[in-house]
């Protein structure tokens, strides 16, 4: 955009900001033409005052940008509509990155200044009653379409306001899609199906962006339809096609610091709702203790995800979180609770090319100390998941309940 067009847009925006309350009151009661007529009036006034001549397409482009500024998401509106973009990262006003197919790309999109980014942040947080300031410089929020937003401002950020938007995907990947893409082998998927039907407790672990939630969503399809399933999430991401599913979601505190509903609150309530299985989108705090106890007291077949750098490290992290949830529990008791509850750890890896694959499926050995036994391991030479030929200790249970038979064990 040329400098004179930029100057016109800034002047029109300044004029419209003085009429913002009136515009917002009118828009919604009447159609888009109300807003457009106001913008046209502002244009004519600014252009006449500066004696500037604009082509029709330049005027239409500026008008659309200004409408988007007030009613949409400004410069990133087009990215939110782009189905190939999975994540948007605004690093201050001058730098916007996106993720496509697992890879980061720098866009040519910029904001005019920090105030334009701050205006967008205000539009995101105001409808949900959240406030961001130098005393509360970061906030998690959600857009109306389910997309997750993390916001950071000064003094935490030194380059201007930061936004990270993970777009909500309606394109749900099923297990057959993951097999076709090479994320998991058909034999490993069949093994996991038998584990789920046989009500084994499964922990899905991996680094950030490794596809844990996507994989959990695919595994849920294997749960028998006659079971009552309760899902617990901070922000709803699981898209479950089963009929008898009860989704529950946390709620942050309001501007007065009240009304918060935590994951732990939802866990405690879920136990009174006659669940056959409880699925937690992710555990990261004291609620792990509630999850482990639920697995140990009649809610077998439950699943959750956890950030970790290996299957064994996932168990170590579980121990730390369990101890956080109970100041009276010893490390020895925590280990015993975890090994008694978790049967299987599935580990996912995000590769440099953006692909996400299952790289380990490991049995949790029932012992005093944490130990695992690999059932499937990713083979670097063939770039595929291979069976280790090690028969899991629960193999007879799989055979008896699900009829699973494998010639690999």
N, C-alpha and C positions, 0 to 999 in steps of 0.2 A: 504494500500500500504506500502511495506517495505521501510526502510530508503534508501537502495541502489537504489531502483526503483525511489523513490522520487528525489534523487540526480541526477540520469540520466535524468529524465524529466526536472528538473530545468536547467541542463546544455544544453540540447537540445533546450529548450525554449530560453535560453540566446543567443544561436547561431542563431536561427531562427529570433529573434528580430532584429539582425543586418542585416538580409536580407528581412525584412518585406515589404519594398516598392516594391522590385522586385517580391516578392511572390504575393502581392495584384495586381500588374500589370499583372502578368501571369494568375492568377486565374480569371476566368470569360471569358478570351479569349480562354483558353483551358480547358480541362476537369480536374476533380479532381486528375487525375494521376500526373499532373505537381506538385501539392503540395505534393502528397504522395512521389514522387521520391526525392524531396528535403529533406523531413523528413527522408527517408531511408538513404540518404547520411549522414545527420547529426547524425543519430543513429550509423551508422557504424564507423564514426569518433570518437564519444564519447566512444562507447563500446570498440573499439580497443585501444584507449588511456588509458582507465581504466582497460583493460583486464578483462572485465565482461562478463559472459555467461548468456544469457537470453533465456527462453523457448519461443517458437513461440507465444503462446497465450499471454504471458507477453508483448512481443514486439508489437503485434497487438493492445493490450489494450492501451499501452502507445501512440502508433501512433494515435489512434482514439481520445484519450484525447487531444493530442496536436493539431490535426486538428480542434477539437471542440473549443479549446482555441482561435485559430486565426479566424476561420470562423463561429463559433457558439456562444454559451453563456457559454462556460466553464463548470464548475461543475453543473450548474443548467439547462443545456440543456435537460437532461432527465426529469426534472420536467415540463418544458415547453411543452414537448411532452406527458406528462401523462394526459389523459382526466379526471382523478378523482381529479386532483389538480385544485382548482379555484383561489388560491392566493399564492404567494411566497414572503416570508419576509427574506431578508438577513440582519442580524444584525451584521455587521462586518465580518471579514474573517472566524471566527470559529463557527458561529451559523446560521443555515438556518431552518426556520419554513415554513410549508405549511398549507393551509386550505383544508380540505376534508370534504364534507357533513356538512359544517358549523362549523367544529371543528378544532382547531389548533393542529398540530403535529410537534414535533422536529425531523428533519431528521438527518442522520449520514453524510450528505454532508458538506464539509468544503472547503474553499479556502486556498492556501498556505500562503498568506500574504495579506496585504492591497493593495499592488501593483497589484495583480491579480484582485481584486475587482475593483480597479481604472481603470484597462485596460478594463474591461467589461463595466464600466460606459462610458468610452470614446467612445467605439464602439456604444453604444446606442445613445449618444448625438450628435456625429459628423455628421451623415447623416441628422439630422434635423436642423443643424446650431445652436445648443444650446451649451452653455459653462458653466461649473461648476467650481468654484474656491472658495477660502476662502472669497472673496468679494461677491460672489453669491453662497452661500453654499447649496441651494436646487433648484431643477428643476423638473418640470412635463414634461414627454415625452410620446411618444407612439411608440410601436414596429410596424413593418410592418404588423403584423396580427391583429392590432387593440387593443392589450393589453395595458393597462395603466400602466405607470411607474412613481413612485415618487422616487427621489434620494436626499439624504442628506449626506453631508460630514462635516469634521471639519471646523471651530471650533464649529459648532452646535452639531455634534455628537462627543462624547468622546470615542466611542468604535470602531471607524473605519467607512468606508463608509457604508451607509444604502441604500438598495433597497427594494421597495415594488412594486410588479408586480401583478396587477389584470388582470387575463387572460380573453381575449375576448372569449365569448362563442357563438358557432354556434348552440348550442342546445337550441333553443328558447322555453321557457315554455309558453303554451297557457292557457287560463282560465280553460279549461277542465282538464289540468294537475294540476293546482293549487287546483281545487276542489277535485281531486282524492287524492292528497297528504295531504289534510286537511288544506290547507292554508286559505281557505275561504269556506263558505257553498254555496250550489247551490242556495238557496233562496236569499242570499246576492249578489251573482254574477248576478242573474236575475234582482235584484233591480238596481245594478250599470249599467247594460246594458240599462235599461230604462232611467236612468239619463243621459247617454251619448247620446243616440238617441234623447232625449229631450233637448240636448244642455245645460246641466248644467255645470258650471265651477267647476273643481275638483282639490283639493290640496291633494297630497299624501305625508304623513309625516311619520317620524320614525327615529330611531337611525341609526348610521353607520352600514352597512351590514345587514339591516333588510329586504332587498329585494324590495326597492322602485322602482328602475328602471325596474326590472323584472316584477313587478306588473303593472307599467305604460305601458310596452310593451304589456302585455296581454289585458289591457283595450282598447288600440288603435284598436284592432281587431273589437270592437263594433261600431266604427265610420262608417257611411254609405259610400259605395264606390264612390258615386257621389260627394263627398266633396273633396276640395283641402286642403291638410294637409301640413304644414311646420313644420319641427322639428329643434330645435336649441339646440346644445350641445357643451360643452367644448371639449370633446372627444367622438366621435360617439360610442354609445353603443346600441341605439335602433335599432332593426332589424324589420323593418316594411314590411309586405307582401302586403300591399295595393298598387294598381297601381299608384294612383295619390298622391304621397308623394314626397316632395322636402326637402331633408336633407341639413342642413347647420351646419358648424363647425367653432369654433373660431380658430385663429392662434396666437401663441405667437410672441413676438418681436424677431428680429434676433440678431446676435452678436453685431450689431451696435445700438441696442436698438430701432429699427424702425420696422414698418410693422405690428404692433399688430392689430388684429381684435377681439374686445371683444364681449361678449354675448349681451351687450347693443347695439353695432353697428349692430349686426344681427337682433335684435328686430326691430330697427328703419327701417332697410331695408325691413324686412319681411312685414311690413304694406303696402309697395308699391307693393307687389307681389300678391295681390288679394287672401289672404288666407281665407278659411272658418274657419279653426281652427289653432291655434298655440300651439305646444307642446314643452315645454322647459324641457330638461332632468333634470336640477336642477337649482334652483335660489339661489344665495348666496350673491348678491350685489345690486347695484343701479338699475339693470335691472328689479327688482321686480316692480318698479314704472311703467315701460313700459308695463310689463305683466298685471298689474292690470288695467291700462288705456285701454289696448287692449280688455280685458274682458268686460269693461264697455262701449266700443264704437263699438259694432257690431261684435265682434269675440267670441260670446258665444260658450261654449263647449270646451274651451281650458283647458289644464291640465299641471301641473308641479309637481315637487317633492321638498321637503324641509326637512332638518335635524331639528328634534324637539323631545322633550321628552313626548309630549301629544298633542292632537288636539288643546286645548286652547293655549298651549305654542307656537304652530305653528303660530297661529294668532298674538301673541305678537311678534314673530320673524319677521313676515311679516311687521308689523308696523315699527319696527326698520329699516328694510331694505328699506322700502318706504321712511322713513325720511332721510336715507342716500342718497337716489337718488334725493331728493329735499330739499334744505336748507330753502326754503320759505314755506314749508307746515307745518301746525300745526298738533299736535297729533290727535285732534278732526277730522280734515279733512281726515287724513290718515285712521283712523278707519272707517269713513263713506265710503271712497273709497273701502276699503277691504271688509267690510260687504256687500257692494253693488255688488261686483264682485264675491266673492267666495261663492258658494252655498253649497259645501260639502267638508268635510275633512275625508280622509281615513287614518287610522293610523295602521302601521305595527310594530310588535314586533319580535325581534330575541330571542328565548328561549335558555336556557342553553344546551339543547341537539342539538343545531345547527339548529333547525327548525325555519321557518319564517311564521308568521301567521298574518292575518288581525285581530286586536283586538278591533277596534272601527270604526264605520262609523257614522259620526255626521253631522247634518245639522247646518249651520251657521245662527244663528238667526239675523234677520235684526233689529238691535237696535243701540243706540248710543255707548254702551259699548260692548266688545266682550262677546258673550255667545253662547253656543252650545246646541244642543238637540240631544241626542244619538238615533240613529235609530237601529243600531246593536251593541252589546257588547259581548266580549268574556266571556264565562262562564267557570270559573275555574273548577267546579265540573265535567262537561261533556267534558271539553277541546274542545269546539266548539263555533262558532259564533251564537248568538241567537238574534232574533228580540225583541226589547223592547216593541212592540205593540204601540209605539208612532207614530202617523201619521204625516209625514213631511208636512210642509206648502205648498210645491210644488207638493203634491200628485196629485191634479187635473190636473196640467200641464203634469205630467207623463202619466196619464190616457188618456188625450186628444191627445197628440202627439204620444206616443208610444203604446197606448192601454194597458198599464200596469195595472194589477189588482192584489191586494194582499188581502187575507183574514186575514193577520196578523194585518192590520191597522184598 
